[in-house]
Amino acid sequence: MAQELSADQIRQVLQGISVPPQPQIMVDLQLEQVMPSPDLKSIARLISQDPGLSGALLKIVNSPFFGLANRIASIQQAVNLLGCNTVINLINAQSIKGEMSDETILTLNRFWDTAQDVAMTCLTLAKRIGYQSADEAYALGLFHNCGIPLMLKRFPDYMTVLEEAYASAGPERRVVDTENRLLNTNHAVVGYFTARSWRLPEHLCEAIANHHNASSIFSDDSGRDAQLKTLLAILKMAEHICASHLVLGNQAEDYEWMSIRSQVLDYVGLSEYDFENLKESIRELGTS
């Protein structure tokens, strides 16, 4: 049975960090909710394409109002738990957050596009390698860069710094090292705190914090981080397949992937040849 929350309760829960929702998805959701009988499945599908809306949704469902025993990361499950009226109240609360300039929307399209692509690819990879929690892999793909819009808000020339960070990445320098040097913080740290504020499961928050720290994580042979390693392996393969280095970093070569490729593929037990085939088949799925 869905638990209804009032508009005031929703506003109370949603105070704090927010990532702007994608304008086109808001339009599609507004159209869906004025239908005589709104379709919850369609609403869930639209929300699950947007990091900001999905984050707000999970923040509500994982809040003390609901008293769930375990935090969840499944958007569909969250929509079912909240019910139609609460989800529509949530959408309306997010839609009045303020207008963005065309320039900001254009820049954020780079973030939104990669978030959707990487999330879908993480889901596919999780199923291919037999990872049980495919929903969590999807959520990591959707949320891993949720710090980027907040960095952009704080530092107007942030995308230039991010491009330099991707250009300088390699065995000796992480993407986040350049951000730390120039801005004294980075999108992985900001993303971690955003994910915490959204009450995402702790191991997903950890994966977001470490998503440019893969080499160090995979070098740890203690065996204590099996779940983190599996999630990061899925994410790093997905980022490479979706060419995040090109879309976000404006780089023709994926320098970060070159430096961690063998560690990642060794961990999941894929040969270079198998991975290339997998990459091609997933890219064909995306363009078909």
C-alpha positions in Angstrom: 0.0 0.0 0.0 1.5 3.4 -1.0 2.0 5.9 1.7 0.8 9.4 0.8 2.9 12.5 1.7 1.6 16.0 1.6 3.3 18.7 -0.5 4.5 20.3 2.7 6.1 17.0 4.0 7.8 16.6 0.6 9.2 20.2 0.7 10.5 19.4 4.2 12.3 16.3 3.2 13.7 17.8 0.0 15.5 20.7 1.7 19.2 20.9 1.0 21.2 19.8 -2.0 19.4 19.5 -5.3 20.5 18.7 -8.8 18.4 20.4 -11.5 16.0 18.1 -13.4 16.2 17.8 -17.2 13.7 20.3 -18.7 12.4 17.9 -21.4 11.8 15.1 -18.9 9.8 17.6 -16.7 7.7 18.5 -19.8 7.0 14.8 -20.4 6.1 14.2 -16.8 3.8 17.2 -16.7 2.0 15.8 -19.8 1.8 12.3 -18.2 0.3 13.6 -15.0 -2.6 15.5 -16.7 -3.8 12.3 -18.3 -7.2 11.0 -17.0 -5.4 8.1 -15.3 -1.6 8.7 -15.1 0.5 5.6 -15.7 2.9 5.0 -12.8 5.1 2.8 -14.9 5.6 5.5 -17.5 6.2 8.0 -14.7 8.8 5.7 -13.1 10.5 5.2 -16.5 10.8 9.0 -17.1 12.0 9.7 -13.6 14.6 6.9 -13.8 16.3 8.8 -16.7 17.0 11.8 -14.6 19.6 11.9 -11.7 18.0 15.0 -10.0 14.5 13.6 -9.9 15.6 10.1 -9.0 17.8 11.4 -6.2 14.9 13.4 -4.8 12.6 10.4 -5.1 15.0 8.1 -3.2 15.6 10.8 -0.6 11.9 10.8 0.2 11.4 7.0 0.2 14.6 6.4 2.3 13.5 9.2 4.8 12.3 8.4 8.4 8.7 9.1 7.2 8.8 5.6 5.7 10.8 3.7 8.2 12.2 1.2 5.7 14.4 -1.5 7.3 17.0 -1.1 4.4 17.6 1.8 2.1 16.6 1.1 -1.5 18.1 2.2 -4.8 15.4 1.0 -7.2 13.4 3.9 -8.8 10.5 1.6 -9.8 10.3 0.3 -6.2 10.3 3.8 -4.9 7.5 5.0 -7.2 5.4 2.0 -6.2 6.0 2.7 -2.5 5.2 6.4 -2.8 2.1 6.1 -5.1 0.8 8.4 -7.8 -0.2 11.5 -5.8 3.1 11.7 -3.8 5.2 11.3 -7.0 3.2 14.0 -8.7 3.7 16.3 -5.7 7.4 15.6 -5.9 7.5 16.4 -9.6 5.7 19.7 -9.0 8.0 20.6 -6.1 11.1 20.0 -8.4 9.6 22.0 -11.3 9.4 25.3 -9.3 13.1 25.2 -8.4 13.9 28.0 -10.8 14.6 28.5 -14.5 18.1 27.8 -16.0 19.7 29.8 -18.8 20.0 28.2 -22.2 23.8 28.1 -21.8 23.5 26.2 -18.5 21.0 23.7 -20.1 23.4 23.2 -23.0 26.3 22.5 -20.7 24.2 20.2 -18.4 23.1 18.2 -21.5 26.6 16.7 -21.5 26.0 15.6 -17.9 22.4 14.4 -18.4 23.3 12.5 -21.6 26.2 10.6 -20.1 24.1 9.8 -16.9 21.4 8.1 -18.9 23.7 6.2 -21.2 26.1 5.1 -18.5 23.2 4.0 -16.3 21.7 1.8 -19.0 25.1 0.4 -19.9 25.8 -0.4 -16.2 22.5 -2.3 -16.1 23.4 -4.3 -19.2 26.9 -5.1 -18.0 25.6 -6.1 -14.5 23.3 -8.6 -16.1 26.1 -9.9 -18.5 28.6 -10.5 -15.8 26.0 -11.9 -13.4 26.0 -9.2 -10.7 22.9 -9.8 -8.6 21.9 -6.2 -7.8 21.4 -4.8 -11.3 19.2 -2.0 -9.9 22.2 -0.8 -7.9 24.5 -0.8 -10.9 21.9 1.3 -12.8 21.7 3.7 -9.8 25.5 4.1 -9.7 25.6 4.8 -13.4 22.9 7.4 -13.0 24.3 9.1 -9.9 28.1 8.7 -10.2 28.6 12.2 -11.6 25.9 14.0 -9.6 28.5 16.3 -8.2 29.1 17.9 -11.7 26.0 20.2 -11.8 26.9 21.4 -8.2 30.5 22.1 -9.2 29.2 24.0 -12.2 27.0 26.1 -10.0 29.9 26.9 -7.7 32.6 27.3 -10.4 31.4 28.8 -13.7 34.5 27.6 -15.6 34.2 24.1 -14.2 33.8 22.3 -17.5 37.2 23.7 -18.6 38.8 22.3 -15.5 37.1 19.0 -16.1 38.4 18.8 -19.7 41.9 19.5 -18.4 41.4 16.8 -15.7 40.5 14.2 -18.4 43.3 15.3 -20.6 45.9 14.9 -17.8 44.5 11.6 -16.5 46.9 8.6 -16.4 48.8 6.2 -14.2 50.3 9.0 -12.1 47.4 11.4 -12.0 43.7 10.8 -11.3 40.9 13.0 -12.9 40.1 14.3 -9.4 43.8 15.4 -8.8 43.5 18.2 -11.3 40.2 19.4 -9.8 41.8 19.3 -6.3 44.8 21.3 -7.4 42.7 24.0 -9.2 39.5 24.1 -7.1 40.4 22.5 -3.7 37.6 20.0 -4.2 36.3 17.6 -6.8 33.0 16.2 -8.3 33.5 12.8 -6.7 33.6 14.3 -3.1 30.7 16.6 -3.9 28.9 13.6 -5.4 29.5 11.6 -2.3 27.9 14.2 -0.1 25.0 14.7 -2.5 24.4 10.9 -2.5 24.5 10.9 1.3 22.0 13.8 1.4 19.7 11.7 -0.8 20.1 8.8 1.6 21.4 6.4 -1.0 22.7 3.0 0.4 26.2 3.6 1.9 28.1 1.3 -0.4 26.7 3.3 -3.4 27.9 6.5 -1.8 31.4 4.9 -1.3 31.5 3.9 -5.0 30.6 7.5 -6.0 33.4 8.9 -3.8 35.9 6.5 -5.3 34.9 6.4 -9.0 38.1 8.1 -10.0 40.2 6.2 -7.5 39.8 2.7 -9.2 43.5 2.0 -9.5 44.1 2.2 -5.8 40.9 0.2 -5.0 41.9 -2.6 -7.4 45.4 -2.7 -6.0 44.1 -3.6 -2.6 44.2 -7.4 -2.4 42.7 -7.7 1.1 39.4 -8.9 -0.4 37.4 -6.6 1.9 36.1 -4.5 -1.0 34.6 -7.1 -3.3 31.2 -5.3 -3.7 32.9 -1.9 -4.2 35.3 -3.4 -6.8 32.5 -5.1 -8.7 30.4 -1.9 -8.8 33.5 0.2 -9.9 34.5 -2.4 -12.5 30.9 -2.2 -14.0 31.0 1.6 -13.9 34.5 2.1 -15.4 33.6 -0.3 -18.3 30.3 1.6 -18.8 32.0 5.0 -18.8 34.5 3.8 -21.4 31.8 2.2 -23.6 29.7 5.4 -23.5 32.8 7.6 -24.2 32.4 9.8 -21.1 36.0 11.0 -21.8 34.7 12.5 -25.1 31.3 13.8 -24.0 32.4 15.2 -20.6 36.1 15.5 -21.0 36.2 16.6 -24.6 39.1 14.1 -25.2 39.5 11.8 -28.1 41.4 9.2 -26.0 40.3 7.7 -22.8 43.5 8.1 -20.8 41.9 7.0 -17.5 40.7 3.8 -19.0 44.1 3.0 -20.5 45.7 3.2 -17.1 43.1 0.9 -15.3 41.9 -1.3 -18.1 44.0 -4.4 -17.3 43.0 -4.2 -13.5 39.3 -3.9 -14.3 39.2 -6.7 -16.9 41.3 -9.0 -14.7 38.9 -8.5 -11.9 35.8 -9.3 -13.9 37.6 -12.1 -15.8 37.2 -10.7 -19.3 39.9 -10.9 -21.9 40.6 -7.8 -24.1 39.0 -9.6 -27.0 35.8 -10.5 -25.0 35.5 -6.9 -23.8 35.9 -5.5 -27.3 33.1 -7.8 -28.4 30.9 -6.8 -25.5 31.6 -3.2 -26.1 30.6 -3.5 -29.8 27.4 -5.4 -29.0 26.4 -2.8 -26.3 27.1 0.1 -28.6 25.0 -1.5 -31.3 22.1 -1.9 -28.8 22.4 1.8 -28.0 22.2 2.9 -31.7 19.6 0.5 -32.9 
